[in-house]
Amino acid sequence: MYIAKPKPPASKKEGLPQLLDRILDKGIGVDIRLKAKLVDFKLIEARGILTLASFKTAAKHGLPFPKGTNFETPAWKNLLLKEECPQCRKLIRLEDIETGCPFCGFWGE
């Protein structure tokens, strides 16, 4: 009797660019705390927060940007005026959401 091994779905093949794109799209946050003591004497104590995300993800979640960041540039305005289509995942203008996605036709929820 022959039993065929199932093949992994083609969409599961992801390289480094796809992995990096997914990480930047979702964002990663790491809270780091370090303490070093000798008996009851504190030698060192440090705390840090590491965040890795795209500019759009950071803006969406309200993460702080460096002082002097100019949000009035055309690139920022274009980025913040688009939303991802839930079906095809392409960026579309906010006003197109009401009339449907021009790529896949998705309309409503």
N, C-alpha and C positions, 0 to 999 in steps of 0.2 A: 504494500500500500504506500503510495506517495503522498506526502503532506507538504504542500508548498508553504514556504515561509512568507509571511505578509511583508510587503514592501512598505517602507516608511512613506508617508505622504510627501509629495514634492514640496509642499509649502513648509515642511519642517527643515528643509535644507537652508540653513542661514549661515552666512559668512559674517565676518567682522563688521562690514559696513551696515548690514541689517541689524545686527545686535546693538551697535552703537546708536543707530537711528531709534531703535526701540527704547534704549536706556534714556536718551535725550528727550524722547517724546513723553515718557512716563515720569522720569526724574528719580533720583536716588538721594536719600538723606541719611547721613551717618552721624550719630552723636558719640563722641569719643571722650572718655574720662580716664585720666591716668593719675594714680597715686602711688607714691613710693614712701614707705615708712621703715624706720629702723627702730625697733622696740616701740616706744610711744613718740618718737621724734619724726616729724614730717620732713622728708628730704625734698620731695618735689610733688607738686600737684598741678595738673593742667587739664583744661577742658577745651574741646573744639567741636565745631559742627562743620561737616563737609557736605556740600550740596552740589550735585551734578545734574543739570537740566538744560534744556534749550531755552532761549530767551522767551519764546511763547509760553512754555510750561511755567517758567519762573514768574512771568507777568500774570498768568492765569491764577496762580496760587498765592500771589502777593508777596513773593520773596523780594528782599531789598536789593536795589541796584546801586552801583557806585555813585557818589556825589557827582553832579554835573551831567548825568545821563540825559540826553535830549530826546524826549519822547515825541517831539513835534516833527521829526523827520518823516519824509514820505514812506520810507521802509517800515518804520514803527507803525504808522497809521495804517498801512496796507496789511501788516501782520495782525494787528489787533482788530481789524474789521472783517476778518475771515473766521469761519468755523468749519470744523471737519464734518463731512457728511457721515452719518452713522452707518450707511450701507456700503459705499464705495471708498470711504476714508480719504477722499480728496478734499482739499480746501476750497470752500466756496464763499462768496460774499454773503454777509448777514442778510441783506435784502433778498437774496435768491432763496434763502431757506423757506420763506413764505410761499414762493411760487414753485418750489421743487428744485432738486439738484439737476443742473444742466448736463451732468455726465451720466448719471444712472437713472434719473427720473424719480428718485425717492422723494416722497412728499409726506410730511406729518410723522407722527409717531405711531 
